[in-house]
């Protein structure tokens, strides 16, 4: 081969420089903070970002996430796609099949909130903002000139991955680019193995998101609990399991929550148990839908906790089918009345026989929320026992645990709102201690009105913070309404007619025309999942190295209870501060894990 001349070297350098310049004129990009949203209004600031290398730290049997934001300059770009190299450390290799890149889709979200009101009123008009929400597609896309595009990176680290420092590269290509836009990763895999997600509920901290299979059926125009419906629900519920979920939501009356979920139907959220009044006036119960839903999820490894809503529905009424008149009627059953006692005792006895026959009795909890914390309801539940001499367990969501503490102590699985926890932190800490002595479980929930929040216009990092705050107050898990109570067109606009946009779901549907629909995750859900994993890391570190427990507890004490905010959302200052705090906390968690690894190696 003829050696290159100095002139040829100069020509090669000039050509490469020209290609790089052309690339810079067409597409620029940077690693961006996974705790933040980057919207079109951030275009100018994103043009200035130029960080193209990033270090990530993870455990074995773990998932790491990252965000890249690319910006098209003055030309449309076509067939933009992401190429992923293997991550290597010498002879060790994390193959690219464990790494995914997903283009993020934006939706619109109403900036206000109407609050509780008519369940049939239209969604509000008014100001909307862009929310970068949906992990939409890994297929090539086009990016219009002067537009930005977020890309979500997920790195799965298998359990058998050898600890080490891996290096890898991700490349963005497009028809118009002369050379790829490259991003460089340094992945440090610490020599610790995270629990399997199915063990989070036993070993540490879990997540429960209330499900609405009727919303999924309505969106795709499928008959509820048909084979076609279950085909869509399978990956949908597997995603729930993947993040640590295991509890099931079931309904035992129509409109257990007063019709607050979206539906075009008059009946917004049906009962999975159908109430039937026969000609002779006796009641019977059709468990067909209930059985199908529970059986399906049990085959997926879900449903060791099945929460039935509710013995105290919001409207204190029961809708049933009257066979004599061949029509639906509504029976008013106020708590404390004779009618309430008779009707619900009749149901509980029948329900007990049914779930015992199915072998599900140990999994069933009767669900009660704040509006249903009446002594008479508790007395009734506890008075109906099964063959084992025990009543159903009770799951309850409440805020007034101080004024209704005796009832809170009767709840097997109690979840308390973050706002109430902040208001009565000392009392809450004492409540947890008392409940732990009785082997009773206590978790935290968030919902509409809670700030930081988990809404479309909340930053993703607020969801991560939510998990850390829950850990800081000593609870065993987290609950939220809801996983999938979709509005009419969630892939375009997440606005609800009552609550903050995005409040009623954390996962998105596929396009209605998709031949094989698969639900799409959100940045909020991914950061919740990351938080669940990190809380379980914290609990695991305490367990394997008790000498570090005080150190870890002090680290958790640094989690702030709130940040600067307006009436509904954090201010920009609050969002920046929260994101900075979450990055700092995560780094300190990595550092203490390194210390513990070294400590364990020394004593072994």
VENJO-V841946 format. One line per field, one symbol per residue. burial: b if it has 16 or more other C-alpha atoms within 10 Angstrom, else e. A space follows every 10 residues. Layout:
burial: ???
This chain:
burial: eeeeeeeeee eeeeeeeeeb eebbebbbbb bbbbbbbbbb eebeebbebe ebeeebbbbb bbbbbbbbbb bbbeeebbeb bbebebbbbe eebbebeebb bbbbbbbbbb bbbeeeeebe eebeeeebbb bbbbbbeeee eebbebbbbb bbbbbbbeee bbbbbbbbbb ebbbebbbbb bbbbbbbbbb bbbbbebbeb bebbbbbbbb bbbbbbbbbb ebebbeeebb ebbebbbbbb bebbbbbbbb bbbbbbbbbb bbbeeeebbb bbbbbbbeee eebebebebb bbbbebbeee ebbbbbbbbb bbbbbbbbbb bbeeeeeeee eebebeeeeb beebbebbee bbbbbeeeeb bbbbbbbbbe ebbeeebbeb beebeeeeee bbbbbbbbbb beeeeebbbb bbbbbbbbbb beeeeeebee bbeebeeeeb bbbbbbbbbb bbbbbbbbbb bbbbbbbbbb bbbbbbbbbb bbbbbbbbeb bebbbbbbbb bbbbbbbbbb beeeeebbbb bbbbbbbbbb bbbbbbbbbb bbeeeeebbe ebeebbeebe bebeeeebbb eeebbbebbe bbeebeeebb ebbeebbeee eeee
